[in-house]
């Protein structure tokens, strides 16, 4: 039973028991751990919380989501996609509000998985996801300029235009030491990425930036840059220090963590109400990112993920992580792709990556404190560039229909200029409208008038009209498709509706049909429904159409429908 709900558990144990699977997954996990270590710290810093909270997310979420999700190869943890969503939450509600909103998002993700919404999330239009990710990338890259160049600015809390203006005004005050380390890290990353090497560029770039920052003071005594150790301090169980605490995270209630005022939050209905909107955004964005990552992983490996179980796994992970100080987590495409290229084939790789992060916290925390803030900013700028999908963005602008271009630019603009909560709401609404609009175009009603269209039309009396309905009939298409039948020739006595190609019928369509039937009844015109699906006939009969709107007959083929029509004209029953 447990294996049916959580198939990744079985895959994990099988990898442990088979040496042929053990080695490549362990190596892949170590490779991804090297990438995840600095990124997890950088992403936590990007949302204005201490770096260890990003590490806790990779460590706890990486294990829980891997074992209980629906994709064997996804690597989960903090991701850049969440930065734009989480930053305003931290400003307004502090760390406690952030952890509580992540917990609420986890509950929503489980509900989405249990209600089989995985398949729906997977079909979010491509322009919507590109608009989101490109907009997020622009915001992230802009926010990192402060640390990259060492600008003497406080934490940027405004909207994009305000932040961009503040940064531009401060550019003349940049610190050349910070800029040197940041640009050196950036250039190293770009150059190493072009090399065919199994060593991740993140590691090489970070090593070059950190070692340079440590070495230059010996030659230039005045050379000094801000590091993780100089910016962040901790006090745990009476032990204080700089940088990252070399301890495992403690179990604590998320709402007991400090709020924006530094005091513990107190759980209340009002607080939950205020955080519900951000939690929905986190859940929607997390589900899109995770399932998109799973689709990419399937394409690289030939596997097939289970979307609803992946949502459940993501939900379980995001419920557990906040109790250990972790921020919201989701699957990371770049880390998953790196894991696959390194030989990963099971959840073991994600577990090993999490254990690597754990070991780094316990044994190498003092070393991590020497990492320059400018180097981490450079890494995030590269992450932003990779997630921006600039080539795909430009390609959509060039070749996509105007409706898709409008959706892309709308999602991008709202993400950049306003916030992700609004962008997700409007983006999903536009996705729905785009789907409805295109679905409406698939449904049409055609009037059969010639024998060439059907051999039985040669026996059709002139008082009988035949309409062929093609496509689904729902709230968006019913009014458009059926409007042409509302008015017919005064000589018409019988109307035959061929519904052999109607696949779906909702309540709105039934109401439209009832209205049309009532009008035709007033004109003493009988209705015959031809070749309708039995399931749809039951719907119509359950709605009482054949009782409420005069005589409605059902036929199995057009020949039978014409015979019923002839008999109807000879023996009229409408009064």
C-alpha positions in Angstrom: 0.0 0.0 0.0 2.8 2.4 0.9 4.6 1.6 -2.3 1.5 2.3 -4.3 1.2 5.8 -2.8 5.0 6.5 -2.7 6.7 4.5 -5.5 10.0 6.4 -5.0 10.5 4.7 -1.7 10.9 1.3 -3.5 13.2 2.9 -6.1 15.3 4.3 -3.3 15.8 0.9 -1.6 16.5 -0.8 -4.9 19.3 1.6 -5.6 20.8 0.9 -2.2 20.8 -2.8 -2.8 22.2 -2.8 -6.3 25.9 -1.7 -6.7 25.4 -0.9 -10.4 22.8 1.8 -9.3 24.5 2.8 -6.1 27.7 4.3 -7.5 26.3 6.6 -10.3 23.6 7.9 -8.1 26.1 8.7 -5.3 28.4 10.5 -7.7 25.4 12.4 -9.2 24.3 13.4 -5.7 27.7 14.7 -4.8 27.9 16.7 -8.0 24.5 18.3 -7.4 25.4 18.9 -3.7 28.3 21.0 -4.8 26.0 23.1 -7.0 23.2 23.3 -4.4 25.4 24.3 -1.5 26.2 27.9 -2.7 22.9 28.3 -4.5 20.9 27.5 -1.4 22.7 30.1 0.6 22.5 32.7 -2.1 18.8 32.1 -2.6 18.1 32.5 1.1 20.2 35.7 1.2 18.2 36.9 -1.9 15.0 36.9 0.1 16.7 38.6 3.1 16.9 35.6 5.5 20.2 34.1 6.9 21.8 31.6 4.5 21.4 28.5 6.7 17.7 28.6 6.1 18.3 27.8 2.4 20.7 25.0 3.4 18.0 23.5 5.7 15.6 23.6 2.8 17.9 21.6 0.5 18.8 19.2 3.3 15.3 18.4 4.6 13.3 19.0 1.4 15.8 17.2 -0.7 15.2 14.0 1.2 11.4 14.2 2.0 10.3 15.3 -1.5 12.6 12.8 -3.3 11.2 9.9 -1.2 7.5 10.8 -1.4 7.2 12.5 -4.8 6.2 11.2 -8.2 9.4 11.8 -10.1 12.4 9.6 -9.4 15.0 12.1 -10.5 13.8 15.6 -9.5 16.1 17.5 -7.2 14.2 19.8 -4.9 15.2 22.7 -2.7 15.1 26.5 -2.7 14.8 27.9 -6.2 15.1 31.3 -7.9 11.5 31.1 -9.1 10.4 31.8 -5.5 12.5 34.8 -4.8 10.0 37.4 -6.2 7.2 35.8 -4.2 9.0 35.3 -0.9 10.8 38.6 -0.6 7.6 40.7 0.0 6.5 38.1 2.6 9.7 38.4 4.6 9.5 42.2 4.5 5.9 42.2 5.8 5.8 39.1 8.1 9.4 38.2 8.8 10.8 34.7 8.9 7.9 33.4 10.8 5.4 34.5 8.2 7.5 33.0 5.5 7.7 29.6 7.1 3.9 29.6 7.9 3.0 30.6 4.3 5.3 27.7 3.1 3.4 25.3 5.4 0.1 26.5 4.1 1.3 26.1 0.5 2.3 22.5 1.3 -1.2 21.7 2.5 -2.6 23.3 -0.7 -0.2 21.2 -2.8 -1.4 18.0 -1.2 -5.0 19.0 -1.9 -4.1 19.7 -5.5 -2.5 16.3 -5.8 -5.4 14.4 -4.2 -7.9 16.2 -6.5 -6.0 15.1 -9.6 -4.9 18.7 -10.6 -1.5 17.5 -11.7 -2.5 17.0 -15.4 -4.2 20.5 -15.4 -1.1 22.2 -14.1 1.1 20.5 -16.7 -0.9 22.1 -19.6 -0.3 25.7 -18.5 0.4 27.6 -21.8 4.1 28.0 -22.7 3.9 31.8 -23.0 2.6 32.0 -19.4 5.5 30.0 -18.0 8.1 31.9 -20.1 6.5 35.2 -19.1 6.8 34.3 -15.4 10.3 32.9 -15.5 11.7 35.7 -17.7 10.1 38.3 -15.4 11.5 36.6 -12.3 14.9 36.5 -13.9 14.9 40.2 -14.6 14.0 41.0 -11.0 16.5 38.6 -9.5 19.4 40.0 -11.6 18.4 43.5 -10.8 18.4 42.8 -7.0 21.9 41.2 -7.2 23.6 44.3 -8.7 23.7 45.7 -5.1 26.0 43.0 -3.8 27.8 42.4 -7.1 29.1 46.0 -7.1 29.1 46.6 -3.4 26.7 49.5 -3.6 26.1 51.2 -0.2 22.4 50.6 -0.2 20.0 49.2 2.4 17.8 46.2 1.6 15.8 47.0 -1.5 12.1 46.8 -0.6 10.4 48.7 -3.3 8.9 47.8 -6.7 11.2 47.2 -9.7 11.1 50.7 -11.1 11.9 52.2 -7.7 14.7 49.7 -7.1 16.2 50.2 -10.5 16.2 54.0 -10.0 17.9 53.6 -6.6 20.6 51.3 -8.1 21.3 53.7 -11.0 21.7 56.6 -8.7 24.1 54.6 -6.5 26.3 53.3 -9.3 29.0 56.0 -8.9 29.5 54.8 -5.3 30.4 51.2 -6.2 33.2 49.5 -4.3 35.9 48.4 -6.8 36.9 45.5 -4.5 33.4 44.0 -4.5 33.1 44.6 -8.2 36.4 42.9 -8.9 35.4 39.7 -7.0 31.9 39.7 -8.5 33.0 40.2 -12.1 35.8 37.7 -11.7 33.4 35.1 -10.4 31.0 35.9 -13.3 33.7 35.6 -16.0 35.0 32.4 -14.5 31.5 30.8 -14.5 31.0 31.8 -18.1 34.4 30.5 -19.3 34.2 27.3 -17.3 30.7 26.6 -18.6 32.1 26.4 -22.1 34.6 23.6 -21.0 33.6 20.0 -21.3 34.2 19.2 -17.6 32.3 17.2 -15.0 33.3 19.8 -12.4 30.3 22.2 -12.1 31.1 25.9 -13.0 29.5 26.9 -9.7 32.3 25.3 -7.7 35.2 26.6 -9.9 33.7 30.2 -10.0 33.1 30.3 -6.3 36.6 28.9 -5.5 38.2 31.5 -7.8 36.2 34.4 -6.2 36.7 33.2 -2.6 40.5 32.4 -2.9 41.1 35.7 -4.7 39.3 37.6 -1.9 41.4 35.8 0.7 44.7 36.3 -1.1 44.6 39.9 -2.2 44.7 41.4 1.3 48.3 40.0 1.6 49.3 42.2 -1.4 46.8 45.0 -0.9 46.3 45.6 2.9 43.3 47.9 2.2 41.5 45.2 0.1 38.4 44.1 1.9 35.1 42.6 0.8 31.9 41.6 2.6 31.5 37.9 3.3 28.8 35.6 4.7 30.7 35.7 8.0 30.9 39.5 8.2 27.2 40.0 7.3 25.5 37.2 9.2 25.7 36.3 12.9 23.9 33.6 15.0 23.1 32.9 18.6 21.9 29.4 19.3 21.7 27.8 22.8 23.9 30.4 24.2 26.6 29.9 21.5 27.2 32.9 19.2 29.3 33.2 16.1 29.6 34.5 12.6 28.3 33.1 9.3 26.5 29.8 9.4 25.8 27.9 12.7 27.6 24.5 12.6 24.6 22.7 14.1 21.7 20.7 12.8 18.4 22.6 12.6 16.2 22.4 15.6 12.5 21.4 15.5 10.3 24.4 16.2 6.8 25.7 15.4 7.0 28.0 12.3 4.8 30.6 13.9 7.1 30.9 16.9 9.8 32.3 14.6 10.3 36.1 14.6 8.0 38.3 12.5 9.0 41.5 10.8 9.3 43.2 14.2 11.7 40.6 15.5 9.1 39.2 18.0 7.6 35.7 17.6 4.4 35.5 15.5 1.3 34.4 17.1 -1.0 32.0 15.1 -4.4 33.6 14.4 -7.1 33.4 11.9 -6.3 36.9 10.7 -2.7 35.9 10.1 -3.7 32.8 8.1 -6.2 35.0 6.1 -3.4 37.5 5.3 -1.0 34.7 4.2 -3.5 32.7 2.2 -3.0 34.7 -1.0 0.8 34.3 -0.9 0.4 30.7 0.0 -1.8 30.1 -3.1 0.8 31.8 -5.3 3.6 29.6 -3.7 1.6 26.5 -4.3 0.7 27.4 -7.9 4.2 28.5 -8.8 5.7 25.5 -7.0 3.5 23.1 -8.8 4.2 24.6 -12.2 8.0 24.5 -11.6 8.0 21.0 -10.2 5.9 19.4 -13.0 7.8 21.3 -15.6 11.0 20.0 -14.1 9.6 16.5 -14.1 8.6 16.8 -17.8 12.2 18.0 -18.7 13.6 15.0 -16.6 11.3 12.6 -18.5 12.6 13.9 -21.8 16.2 13.5 -20.8 15.8 9.9 -19.4 12.8 8.4 -21.1 11.0 7.9 -17.8 7.5 8.9 -16.9 6.6 10.8 -13.7 3.3 10.7 -11.8 2.1 14.3 -11.6 -0.4 14.0 -8.8 2.0 12.1 -6.6 4.7 14.6 -7.4 2.4 17.4 -6.1 1.7 15.3 -3.0 5.4 14.8 -2.4 6.1 18.5 -2.8 3.3 19.2 -0.4 4.6 16.8 2.3 8.1 18.3 1.9 6.8 21.9 2.3 4.8 20.9 5.4 7.9 19.3 7.0 10.5 21.9 6.0 9.1 24.9 7.9 9.3 23.0 11.2 13.1 22.9 10.7 13.5 26.5 9.6 13.4 25.8 5.9 11.9 28.1 3.3 9.5 26.9 0.6 11.0 24.3 -1.8 10.3 23.0 -5.3 12.0 21.0 -7.9 15.0 22.8 -9.6 15.4 22.2 -13.3 19.1 23.1 -13.5 20.0 20.9 -10.5 17.9 18.0 -11.8 19.5 18.3 -15.3 23.0 18.3 -13.8 22.0 15.2 -11.7 20.8 13.4 -14.8 23.9 14.2 -16.8 26.0 12.9 -13.9 24.2 9.5 -14.0 21.3 9.8 -11.6 18.5 7.3 -12.0 16.7 7.2 -8.7 15.8 9.3 -5.6 19.1 8.2 -4.0 20.9 11.0 -5.9 18.7 13.6 -4.2 19.2 12.0 -0.8 23.0 12.0 -1.3 22.8 15.7 -2.3 21.0 16.5 0.9 23.5 14.5 3.0 26.3 16.5 1.3 24.7 19.7 2.4 24.3 18.3 5.9 28.0 17.4 6.1 28.9 20.9 4.8 26.9 22.5 7.6 28.4 20.4 10.4 32.0 20.2 9.2 32.7 23.2 6.9 30.5 26.0 8.3 33.6 28.1 9.2 34.9 27.7 5.7 31.6 28.8 4.1 31.7 32.0 6.1 34.6 33.2 3.9 32.5 33.2 0.7 32.2 36.8 -0.6 28.7 38.2 -1.0 29.7 39.5 -4.4 30.6 36.0 -5.5 27.2 34.7 -4.5 25.5 37.6 -6.3 27.4 36.6 -9.4 26.2 33.1 -9.2 22.6 34.3 -8.9 23.0 36.5 -11.9 24.0 33.4 -13.9 21.0 31.5 -12.5 18.8 34.4 -13.6 20.3 34.4 -17.1 19.8 30.6 -17.4 16.2 30.8 -16.2 15.3 33.8 -18.3 15.0 31.7 -21.5 15.9 34.8 -23.5 16.1 32.8 -26.8 12.6 31.3 -26.3 11.2 34.7 -25.3 12.5 36.3 -28.5 11.3 33.3 -30.6 7.8 33.6 -29.2 7.8 37.3 -30.1 8.8 36.5 -33.6 6.6 33.5 -34.5 3.8 33.1 -32.1 0.2 34.3 -32.7 -0.6 37.7 -31.4 -2.7 36.3 -28.6 0.3 34.3 -27.3 2.6 37.3 -27.6 0.1 39.4 -25.6 -0.1 36.8 -22.9 3.7 36.5 -22.7 4.2 40.3 -22.4 1.4 40.7 -19.9 2.8 38.0 -17.6 6.3 39.3 -18.0 5.3 43.0 -17.3 3.2 42.2 -14.3 5.9 40.0 -12.8 8.5 42.7 -13.2 6.5 45.9 -12.5 4.1 44.6 -9.8 4.4 41.3 -8.0 4.1 37.6 -8.5 0.8 37.2 -6.6 -0.9 39.5 -9.2 1.1 37.9 -12.0 0.1 34.4 -11.2 -3.6 35.3 -10.8 -3.7 37.2 -14.1 -1.5 34.7 -15.9 -3.6 31.8 -14.9 -6.7 33.8 -15.8 -5.3 34.6 -19.2 -4.4 30.9 -19.7 -8.0 30.0 -19.1 -9.3 32.7 -21.4 -6.9 31.6 -24.1 -8.0 28.0 -23.8 -11.7 28.9 -23.8 -11.2 31.2 -26.9 -9.4 28.5 -28.9 -11.9 25.8 -27.8 -14.8 28.0 -29.0 -13.1 28.1 -32.4 -13.1 24.3 -32.5 -16.9 24.1 -32.3 -19.1 24.9 -35.3 -22.6 24.2 -36.6 -23.0 23.4 -40.3 -26.2 23.3 -42.2 -26.4 20.2 -44.5 -28.1 21.1 -47.8 -26.7 18.9 -50.6 -26.8 15.2 -51.3 -23.0 15.3 -51.7 -22.7 15.9 -48.0 -24.8 12.8 -47.1 -26.5 10.2 -49.4 -29.7 10.3 -47.5 -30.3 14.0 -48.1 -31.9 13.1 -51.5 -34.9 11.8 -49.5 -35.0 14.9 -47.3 -38.3 16.8 -47.4 -37.9 20.5 -47.9 -39.6 21.2 -44.5 -36.8 19.4 -42.7 -33.5 21.0 -41.9 -30.3 19.2 -40.8 -27.6 20.8 -38.7 -24.3 19.1 -38.1 -22.7 20.1 -34.7 -19.0 19.5 -34.4 -17.0 19.9 -31.2 -17.6 20.2 -27.5 -20.6 22.2 -26.3 -19.7 24.1 -23.1 -20.3 27.5 -21.6 -17.8 29.1 -24.0 -18.9 27.5 -27.2 -22.6 26.7 -26.9 -24.0 30.2 -27.4 -21.8 30.8 -30.5 -22.3 27.4 -32.1 -26.1 27.1 -31.5 -27.0 30.7 -32.2 -27.6 30.0 -35.9 -30.4 27.6 -35.1 -32.4 30.0 -33.1 -34.1 31.4 -36.2 -35.2 29.1 -39.1 -37.4 29.3 -42.2 -41.1 29.7 -41.4 -41.8 26.6 -43.6 -39.6 24.4 -41.5 -41.5 21.7 -39.6 -38.6 19.5 -38.2 -35.1 20.2 -37.2 -32.5 17.4 -37.1 -29.4 18.0 -35.0 -26.6 15.6 -35.8 -24.6 15.4 -32.6 -22.3 12.5 -33.5 -19.2 14.7 -33.2 -20.2 16.3 -29.9 -17.9 15.1 -27.2 -19.0 17.1 -24.2 -22.1 18.9 -22.9 -22.2 21.1 -19.8 -25.1 22.8 -18.0 -24.6 26.1 -19.8 -25.0 24.2 -23.2 -28.1 22.4 -21.8 -29.6 25.8 -20.9 -28.9 27.2 -24.4 -30.5 24.1 -25.9 -33.5 24.5 -23.7 -33.9 28.1 -24.9 -33.6 27.2 -28.5 -36.0 24.2 -28.1 -38.5 26.6 -26.5 -38.4 29.0 -29.4 -38.7 26.2 -31.9 -41.6 24.7 -30.0 -43.3 28.1 -30.2 -43.0 27.9 -33.9 -44.4 24.3 -33.8 -41.1 22.8 -35.0 -40.1 19.3 -33.8 -36.6 18.4 -32.7 -34.7 15.2 -33.5 -31.3 14.6 -32.0 -29.3 12.2 -34.2 -26.4 9.9 -33.1 -25.9 11.5 -29.8 -23.6 9.8 -27.3 -25.6 7.7 -24.8 -23.9 9.5 -21.9 -25.0 12.9 -23.3 -28.5 11.5 -23.9 -28.8 10.6 -20.3 -27.7 14.2 -19.4 -30.4 15.7 -21.6 -33.0 13.3 -20.3 -32.0 14.0 -16.7 -32.3 17.7 -17.4 -35.9 17.0 -18.6 -35.4 18.6 -22.0 -37.7 16.0 -23.7 -40.4 16.7 -21.1 -40.1 20.5 -20.8 -39.7 21.7 -24.4 -42.1 19.7 -26.5 -41.4 16.6 -28.5 -37.7 15.7 -28.7 -36.9 12.4 -30.5 -33.5 10.6 -30.6 -32.3 8.6 -33.6 -29.4 6.3 -34.2 -28.5 7.4 -37.7 -29.6 10.0 -40.3 -31.8 7.6 -42.2 -33.8 6.9 -39.1 -34.0 10.6 -38.3 -35.5 11.4 -41.7 -38.1 8.7 -41.2 -39.0 10.1 -37.8 -39.2 13.6 -39.4 -41.6 12.3 -42.1 -43.9 10.6 -39.5 -43.7 13.8 -37.4 -45.1 15.9 -40.2 -47.8 13.4 -40.9 -48.8 13.1 -37.3 -48.0 16.4 -35.6 -48.0 16.3 -31.8 -47.1 19.9 -31.0 -50.0 22.1 -29.9 
